[in-house]
Amino acid sequence: GRLEAAAPLAKLLPPSLDQAIGVASSRHPAILATEHLVDAAGFTVKSAEGQLLPQVSANASVGRGFTERHAVGVLPGVGGGVGPTVTEQSGNNASIGATLTVPIYQGGRTSAQVRQSKEQLGQARIEVDVQRDQVRAAVTSAWTQYIAAQETLAATREAVTAAELALNGVIEERNVGQRTTLDVLDAQADVIDAQIAVANSQRDLVVASYAILSGAGDLSIRRLGLRVAEYKPEEHYKAVKDKWFGLRTPDGR
């Protein structure tokens, strides 16, 4: 069969660089991942600070007891004694209590852990800014290459038109004896070189359009409309989140 040339993703691209950067800031997986790390670091700070707070614990219990006692008496007929006797007793008991623990001195370890977790939170926030800058730079670079590829493609197409006109002129001059066959071959080579430049410019334009989507975090199966199986990581999570025992994986291994 005949291969079809790849086309740039012009219809899927944002209309401007600013909008492309905005899409990247809200959708790029790397930025979203670092934002989740900030949330996790924030919870770590709260957990560390919680060790400095008073703690209250409560307990309660209810019970019922039975007691059975045997008394051994004097044998009958001996001193007017009586036989053995049995006494049963039962009772209920209940208790409730509370314990308040107030940390007074911990040797500075907990305070150091709080400071450490706060520093890690600050570092995580910096990582978000760093990641945003990297994504912004990638989108800007791809967008610049895309615009440059468009201009280059237009220029190379004009070069092809000019080379073809020159070739036709050389052919006419050869027909009247003013040019040689070698001149015609050289003009044909110029046309081929111009056509190769057009193909390279088309390739650069396609690659740059995909680079914009990739930099914006929008290069996905759904966005491209590909008819292939989509990997869904949440399926494995749902399969094992309630699995309390067992060694087999969801795919039977």
C-alpha positions as CSV (number, residue, x, y, z in Angstrom):
1,G,0.0,0.0,0.0
2,R,0.9,3.6,-0.1
3,L,2.0,5.4,3.0
4,E,0.3,8.6,3.9
5,A,2.3,11.5,5.2
6,A,1.8,12.5,8.8
7,A,-0.1,15.7,9.3
8,P,0.6,18.3,12.0
9,L,-1.9,18.4,14.9
10,A,-3.0,21.9,14.1
11,K,-6.7,21.3,15.2
12,L,-5.6,20.0,18.6
13,L,-3.2,22.8,19.5
14,P,-4.1,25.8,21.6
15,P,-4.6,29.0,19.6
16,S,-1.8,30.8,21.4
17,L,1.3,30.3,23.4
18,D,-0.2,31.7,26.6
19,Q,-3.1,29.3,26.3
20,A,-0.7,26.4,25.7
21,I,1.2,27.4,28.9
22,G,-2.1,27.6,30.8
23,V,-3.1,24.1,29.7
24,A,0.3,22.8,30.7
25,S,0.1,24.4,34.1
26,S,-3.3,22.7,34.8
27,R,-2.8,19.3,33.1
28,H,0.8,18.3,33.0
29,P,1.4,15.1,35.0
30,A,4.7,16.2,36.3
31,I,3.2,19.4,37.8
32,L,0.3,17.5,39.3
33,A,2.6,14.9,40.8
34,T,4.7,17.6,42.6
35,E,1.5,19.3,43.8
36,H,0.4,16.0,45.4
37,L,3.8,15.7,47.0
38,V,3.2,19.2,48.6
39,D,-0.1,17.9,50.0
40,A,1.7,14.8,51.4
41,A,4.4,17.0,53.0
42,G,1.7,19.2,54.6
43,F,0.1,16.2,56.2
44,T,3.5,15.1,57.4
45,V,4.0,18.4,59.2
46,K,0.6,18.1,60.9
47,S,1.4,14.6,62.0
48,A,4.7,15.7,63.5
49,E,3.1,18.7,65.2
50,G,0.5,16.3,66.7
51,Q,3.2,14.6,68.7
52,L,3.5,17.8,70.8
53,L,-0.2,18.0,71.6
54,P,-1.8,16.4,74.7
55,Q,-3.3,13.0,74.1
56,V,-6.5,11.7,75.7
57,S,-7.4,8.0,75.8
58,A,-10.5,6.5,77.3
59,N,-11.4,3.0,78.3
60,A,-14.5,1.3,79.8
61,S,-15.3,-2.3,80.9
62,V,-18.4,-4.1,82.1
63,G,-18.4,-7.5,83.8
64,R,-20.5,-10.0,85.8
65,G,-19.1,-12.4,88.3
66,F,-20.3,-15.6,90.0
67,T,-18.8,-17.0,93.2
68,E,-19.6,-20.5,94.6
69,R,-18.3,-21.5,98.1
70,H,-18.5,-24.8,99.8
71,A,-18.6,-25.1,103.6
72,V,-17.7,-28.4,105.2
73,G,-19.8,-29.1,108.3
74,V,-19.5,-31.7,111.1
75,L,-20.7,-35.2,110.3
76,P,-24.3,-35.8,111.4
77,G,-24.7,-37.3,114.8
78,V,-21.5,-35.9,116.1
79,G,-22.1,-33.1,118.4
80,G,-25.4,-32.3,116.7
81,G,-23.5,-31.2,113.5
82,V,-25.0,-30.6,110.1
83,G,-24.0,-31.6,106.6
84,P,-21.9,-29.5,104.1
85,T,-23.4,-26.2,102.9
86,V,-23.1,-24.4,99.5
87,T,-23.2,-20.6,99.1
88,E,-23.6,-18.9,95.7
89,Q,-22.9,-15.2,95.1
90,S,-23.1,-13.0,91.9
91,G,-22.4,-9.4,91.2
92,N,-22.0,-6.9,88.4
93,N,-19.1,-4.5,88.0
94,A,-18.4,-1.6,85.6
95,S,-15.5,0.8,85.2
96,I,-14.7,3.7,83.0
97,G,-11.6,5.8,82.9
98,A,-9.7,8.4,80.9
99,T,-6.0,9.1,80.6
100,L,-4.5,12.5,79.7
101,T,-0.9,12.5,78.5
102,V,0.8,15.9,78.3
103,P,4.3,15.9,76.7
104,I,6.6,18.0,78.8
105,Y,10.1,17.1,77.8
106,Q,11.1,15.0,74.8
107,G,14.8,15.8,74.4
108,G,14.2,18.0,71.3
109,R,13.6,15.0,69.0
110,T,10.0,15.8,68.2
111,S,10.8,19.5,67.7
112,A,13.6,18.6,65.3
113,Q,11.2,16.3,63.4
114,V,8.7,19.2,63.1
115,R,11.4,21.5,61.7
116,Q,12.6,18.9,59.3
117,S,9.1,18.2,58.0
118,K,8.5,21.9,57.5
119,E,11.8,22.2,55.5
120,Q,10.7,19.3,53.4
121,L,7.4,21.0,52.8
122,G,9.2,24.1,51.6
123,Q,11.4,22.0,49.4
124,A,8.3,20.4,47.9
125,R,6.8,23.8,47.1
126,I,10.0,24.8,45.4
127,E,9.9,21.6,43.3
128,V,6.4,22.7,42.1
129,D,7.8,26.0,40.9
130,V,10.8,24.3,39.3
131,Q,8.6,21.9,37.5
132,R,6.4,24.6,36.2
133,D,9.3,26.6,34.9
134,Q,10.6,23.5,33.1
135,V,7.2,22.8,31.6
136,R,6.8,26.4,30.6
137,A,10.3,26.4,28.9
138,A,9.5,23.1,27.1
139,V,6.2,24.5,25.8
140,T,7.7,27.8,24.7
141,S,10.6,26.0,22.9
142,A,8.2,23.7,21.1
143,W,5.9,26.6,20.2
144,T,8.8,28.5,18.8
145,Q,10.0,25.6,16.7
146,Y,6.4,25.1,15.4
147,I,6.2,28.7,14.3
148,A,9.7,28.5,12.7
149,A,8.8,25.3,10.9
150,Q,5.7,27.0,9.5
151,E,7.8,29.9,8.1
152,T,10.4,27.5,6.8
153,L,7.8,25.4,5.1
154,A,6.4,28.4,3.3
155,A,9.9,29.5,2.2
156,T,10.8,26.0,0.9
157,R,7.6,25.8,-1.1
158,E,8.5,29.1,-2.7
159,A,11.9,27.7,-3.4
160,V,10.4,24.7,-5.1
161,T,8.3,27.0,-7.3
162,A,11.3,29.1,-8.2
163,A,13.4,26.0,-9.0
164,E,10.7,24.6,-11.2
165,L,10.5,27.9,-13.1
166,A,14.2,28.0,-13.5
167,L,14.2,24.4,-14.8
168,N,11.6,25.3,-17.4
169,G,13.7,28.2,-18.5
170,V,16.8,26.1,-18.8
171,I,14.9,23.5,-20.9
172,E,13.6,26.2,-23.3
173,E,17.2,27.6,-23.6
174,R,18.5,24.1,-24.3
175,N,15.9,23.7,-27.0
176,V,17.3,26.7,-28.8
177,G,20.9,25.7,-28.3
178,Q,21.8,28.1,-25.5
179,R,22.1,25.5,-22.7
180,T,23.4,22.0,-22.5
181,T,21.9,18.9,-21.2
182,L,24.2,19.2,-18.2
183,D,22.6,22.5,-17.4
184,V,19.2,20.9,-17.4
185,L,20.4,18.1,-15.1
186,D,21.8,20.7,-12.7
187,A,18.4,22.6,-12.7
188,Q,16.6,19.3,-12.0
189,A,18.9,18.6,-9.1
190,D,18.0,22.1,-7.7
191,V,14.3,21.2,-7.9
192,I,14.9,17.9,-6.1
193,D,16.9,19.6,-3.4
194,A,14.1,22.1,-2.9
195,Q,11.5,19.3,-2.6
196,I,13.7,17.6,0.0
197,A,13.8,20.8,2.0
198,V,10.0,20.9,1.8
199,A,9.8,17.3,3.1
200,N,12.2,18.2,6.0
201,S,10.2,21.3,6.9
202,Q,6.9,19.2,6.9
203,R,8.6,16.7,9.2
204,D,9.8,19.5,11.5
205,L,6.3,21.0,11.6
206,V,4.7,17.6,12.6
207,V,7.3,16.9,15.3
208,A,6.9,20.4,16.7
209,S,3.1,20.1,16.9
210,Y,3.5,16.8,18.8
211,A,6.1,18.4,21.1
212,I,3.6,21.2,22.0
213,L,1.0,18.6,23.1
214,S,3.7,16.6,24.9
215,G,5.0,19.7,26.7
216,A,1.4,20.7,27.7
217,G,0.8,17.2,29.1
218,D,-2.0,16.6,26.6
219,L,-0.4,13.9,24.4
220,S,-2.7,11.0,25.3
221,I,-4.6,8.3,23.5
222,R,-7.9,10.0,24.1
223,R,-6.6,13.3,22.8
224,L,-5.2,11.8,19.6
225,G,-8.2,9.5,19.1
226,L,-6.1,6.4,18.7
227,R,-7.9,3.1,18.4
228,V,-5.6,1.2,20.8
229,A,-6.0,-0.3,24.3
230,E,-5.7,2.4,27.0
231,Y,-3.6,1.6,30.1
232,K,-5.6,2.4,33.2
233,P,-3.5,2.3,36.3
234,E,-6.6,2.7,38.6
235,E,-7.9,-0.8,37.6
236,H,-5.0,-2.5,39.5
237,Y,-5.6,-0.2,42.5
238,K,-9.3,-1.1,42.6
239,A,-8.5,-4.8,42.3
240,V,-6.1,-4.8,45.3
241,K,-7.3,-2.0,47.6
242,D,-9.6,-4.4,49.6
243,K,-7.4,-7.5,49.4
244,W,-6.4,-8.3,53.0
245,F,-4.7,-11.6,52.3
246,G,-3.5,-13.7,49.5
247,L,-0.3,-13.7,47.3
248,R,-1.8,-13.8,43.8
249,T,-1.9,-10.7,41.6
250,P,-5.0,-9.6,39.8
251,D,-3.8,-11.1,36.5
252,G,-3.4,-14.5,38.1
253,R,0.3,-14.7,38.8
